[in-house]
């Protein structure tokens, strides 16, 4: 696997991750972000729209979907809102047909949607909770990936960005089904990267690190959220990984380390 650094000589003399931040960087490209109505997903959707992308996003809450759609409409091309309940998503073929009908083309997929569940010793995890986390974090993500793959394969530079967590690779007591399901998610992403090696598709895994989101606050209620970086801090990395100039495939990137090397 290659080092997680920008590759190639930029046409305008600037590093690839800098070019991905400029206005118009995603003009003419379509990006699908799962869990796009809040947190990291919402911030990324807005940043992509502001840079010219046609943004498709998934969500479950009608009010949040409407609010996100209105915000994106004010920033860029007409967005595509896709109402999905990941807890019941089961088959790739119907979703693939829906994606062909609703968005037609796809240049990048950001698998961002996830749920954290309750913090508890692993043998005390309720069975229903265990199954629910695997359904959303693993099975639904694979269904989304399988459904999106034909459209990504038709792109000149298909990109898949898998938003993970540090506990997928580092054991931490109490993280239970969340950690185990995200470890499986990472393996899925890594195997997909092997499957698409040598093609125009690149797949990367990102550990955002501690970030000021509602999911983090629910997991660590005693933590002061103002001590954490905001989701916006992740944009240089996430936008670059979505960009056609990024040629990585199979890498796992710790966002805090990546950002620290660029300050």
Helices and strands as residue ranges (DSSP letters): H 16-19, E 30-33, H 39-50, E 54-59, H 62-75, E 80-83, H 92-102, E 108-111, G 122-124, H 127-134, I 135-139, H 140-153, E 159-164, G 166-168, H 176-196, E 202-207, H 214-219, G 225-227, G 231-234, H 235-242, E 252-254, H 255-260
